[in-house]
Amino acid sequence: RQTDLLIAVGLAGKPVNIKKGQWMSASARAAAVTTVESTLGSGQENAVTERGSCFGYDDLIVDMRNFERLKAAVPGPVLFDGTHAVQRPGLAADGATGGNRIHVPGLMAAAAAAGADGFFVETHPAPDRAPSDGATMWPLDEMEWLVDRTVAVWERVREYATVDT
């Protein structure tokens, strides 16, 4: 639906991170990647980001199988958006998107175990005062802990994947 935008960013010749829409299947996301890679500026390694699917019990639901599905459907790394995955669309007091950041660490660890190649996290020094998405942002002073924990799970899973049985 944003073909002109996809072509323009592809022509820039820089890596592009294409988020999977909550309504899209992994295979449907491949069309956007193909559009970016069809440009004269292609050749860079593009990424696709999983952030959950619409909607279960007023939450986005992250299907951990999508990491392998996205890897099969599109070339390049598959990332996980740990903060957008905890959004609760339309459920803030003013009708804006709400969320609950308490679930970020568990989902990040699960995504690391399920095969995510990298991670995206929005952070803020005072999330509850952030102008947008404050309910889902991770506190900046806790970022090192979150990264260390996620990387530890990611490395441990890869360690087991390389052990001969």
C-alpha positions in Angstrom: 0.0 0.0 0.0 3.0 2.3 0.3 4.8 1.2 -2.9 6.1 4.7 -3.7 7.6 5.0 -0.2 9.2 1.5 -0.5 10.7 2.3 -3.8 12.1 5.6 -2.5 13.8 4.0 0.5 15.1 1.2 -1.7 16.7 3.8 -4.0 18.5 5.3 -1.0 20.7 2.2 -1.0 20.6 1.9 2.8 19.3 -1.1 4.8 15.6 -0.9 5.4 13.7 -2.3 8.4 10.2 -3.3 7.3 7.8 -4.0 10.1 5.3 -6.7 9.6 1.8 -5.2 9.8 -0.3 -6.8 12.5 -2.8 -8.0 10.0 -0.2 -9.6 7.7 1.1 -13.1 7.3 4.8 -13.7 7.0 4.4 -14.6 3.3 2.5 -11.5 2.6 5.3 -9.4 4.0 7.6 -10.7 1.3 5.9 -8.4 -1.3 7.2 -5.3 0.5 10.7 -6.7 0.7 10.6 -7.6 -3.0 9.5 -4.1 -3.8 12.5 -2.5 -1.9 14.9 -5.0 -3.4 13.7 -4.3 -6.9 15.1 -0.8 -6.9 18.3 0.3 -8.4 19.6 1.1 -4.8 19.0 -2.5 -3.7 21.8 -4.8 -2.6 21.8 -3.9 1.0 20.6 -6.3 3.6 17.1 -5.5 4.6 15.4 -6.6 7.8 11.8 -7.6 8.6 10.4 -6.9 12.1 7.8 -9.1 13.9 5.6 -7.2 16.4 2.6 -9.3 16.9 -0.7 -10.0 15.1 -4.2 -8.6 15.6 -5.7 -9.1 18.2 -6.5 -11.4 21.1 -8.2 -10.2 24.3 -7.4 -6.6 23.3 -3.7 -7.4 23.0 -1.4 -8.0 20.1 -0.4 -11.7 20.1 3.1 -12.7 19.1 3.2 -16.0 17.4 6.7 -17.2 17.9 6.4 -19.5 14.9 6.6 -16.3 12.7 10.3 -16.0 13.2 10.9 -19.1 11.2 8.1 -18.3 8.8 9.6 -14.9 8.1 13.0 -16.3 7.6 11.6 -18.7 5.0 9.6 -15.9 3.2 12.2 -13.1 3.1 15.9 -12.8 2.9 17.8 -11.0 5.6 17.5 -10.8 9.4 14.2 -11.1 11.2 14.0 -8.7 14.2 11.5 -8.5 17.1 9.9 -5.3 18.3 9.6 -5.9 22.0 7.8 -2.7 22.9 5.2 -2.5 20.1 4.4 -6.2 20.8 2.9 -5.2 24.2 0.6 -2.5 22.8 -3.1 -2.5 23.6 -4.7 -0.6 20.7 -7.4 1.8 21.8 -7.2 0.9 25.5 -5.5 3.9 27.1 -7.8 6.2 29.1 -8.1 8.7 26.3 -8.7 6.0 23.6 -5.1 6.1 22.4 -2.9 3.0 22.3 -2.1 1.7 25.7 0.1 -1.2 26.8 1.9 -2.9 29.5 5.7 -2.9 29.5 6.0 -5.5 32.2 5.7 -8.2 29.5 8.7 -6.9 27.4 11.4 -9.0 29.1 9.5 -12.3 28.8 8.6 -11.7 25.1 12.2 -10.6 24.3 13.5 -13.8 25.9 10.9 -15.9 24.1 11.8 -14.2 20.7 15.5 -14.8 21.4 14.7 -18.5 21.9 12.4 -18.7 18.9 15.0 -17.5 16.5 14.9 -13.7 16.3 18.1 -12.3 14.7 17.9 -8.9 16.5 15.7 -6.7 18.6 14.0 -3.3 18.5 13.1 -1.6 21.7 11.8 1.9 22.3 13.1 3.5 25.5 12.7 6.7 27.4 14.2 8.1 30.7 10.7 8.6 32.0 8.3 6.4 30.0 5.1 7.6 31.7 5.9 11.2 30.6 6.8 10.2 27.0 4.8 12.0 24.3 3.9 8.7 22.6 3.8 5.0 23.4 4.8 5.7 27.0 2.9 2.6 28.4 5.1 0.3 26.2 8.5 2.0 26.4 11.2 0.4 28.4 12.8 2.6 31.1 16.2 3.8 29.9 17.9 3.1 33.3 16.8 -0.6 32.9 17.9 -1.0 29.3 21.3 -2.6 30.1 19.6 -5.2 32.2 17.1 -6.0 29.4 19.8 -6.2 26.8 22.1 -8.4 28.9 19.2 -10.8 29.8 18.0 -11.0 26.2 21.5 -11.6 24.8 22.2 -14.3 27.4 19.1 -16.2 26.2 20.0 -15.6 22.6 23.6 -16.9 23.1 22.5 -19.9 25.1 20.0 -21.1 22.5 22.6 -20.7 19.7 25.1 -22.6 21.9 22.7 -25.6 22.1 22.0 -25.3 18.4 25.6 -26.0 17.5 26.1 -28.9 19.9 26.4 -32.2 18.1 24.1 -34.9 19.4 
